[in-house]
Amino acid sequence: MERNIAPTVVPPPSPRQGPLVQDSLET
């Protein structure tokens, strides 16, 4: 369980969900 969340919810969703969600709401 911890191995599936570390490499799947740490590198991609961390830096991608941040700027991607703010850019979509701001524009």
N, C-alpha and C positions, 0 to 999 in steps of 0.2 A: 504493500500500500504506500509506504513512504518512497519507494523507488519510482513508482509511477507518477507521483505528484512532484517529485523534485525536478526531474528532467522535462516535465510536461507543463509545469505551472511555475517555472522559475525563469527560464530564458525567453521563451516566445511570448507568453501572455503578460509578462511584466513590462517590457519595453514596447510592446506592440499595442496592448490594450490601452496604454496611457495616452500616447500621442494620437492614436487612431480614433479614440472616442472623443477626445477634445477637438480634434480637427473637424470631425463630422458634425459636431454640435455648434462649433463656432462659425463654420461656413454656411 
